[in-house]
Amino acid sequence: MKAEFTAIVKRDGDWWLGWVEEVPGANAQEKTKEDLILSLKEAVQDILELRCQEAREQAEDDFEEITIAI
């Protein structure tokens, strides 16, 4: 799955802070902007993977996966 998200980033003293607008809970703090971007990507991937697992568990068995476009 390839997707694009919007990251809000800012420098705060010696740290870079960032949040992903579309994914609640996807935020990070790093010493460099490059490390921040990597951490934000990992946070989004982890959150989406966890939500997929939770959805499958709630559906139990005999479900169908479909792709929807927005």
Backbone hydrogen bonds, N-H to C=O, Kabsch-Sander energy under -0.5 kcal/mol:
donor,donor_aa,acceptor,acceptor_aa,energy
3,A,1,M,-0.5
7,A,5,F,-0.6
8,I,19,W,-3.2
9,V,7,A,-0.6
10,K,17,L,-2.3
12,D,15,W,-3.3
15,W,12,D,-1.8
16,W,30,E,-3.6
17,L,10,K,-3.1
18,G,28,A,-2.3
19,W,8,I,-2.0
20,V,26,A,-2.5
21,E,6,T,-2.5
21,E,19,W,-0.7
23,V,20,V,-1.1
26,A,23,V,-2.2
27,N,25,G,-1.2
28,A,18,G,-2.2
30,E,16,W,-2.4
36,L,32,T,-2.0
37,I,33,K,-2.4
38,L,34,E,-1.9
39,S,35,D,-2.5
40,L,36,L,-2.6
41,K,37,I,-2.2
42,E,38,L,-2.3
43,A,39,S,-2.4
44,V,40,L,-2.4
45,Q,41,K,-2.5
46,D,42,E,-2.7
47,I,43,A,-2.6
48,L,44,V,-2.7
49,E,45,Q,-2.4
50,L,46,D,-2.4
51,R,47,I,-2.5
52,C,48,L,-2.1
53,Q,49,E,-2.2
54,E,50,L,-2.5
55,A,51,R,-2.3
56,R,52,C,-2.3
57,E,53,Q,-2.3
58,Q,54,E,-2.2
59,A,55,A,-2.0
60,E,56,R,-1.1
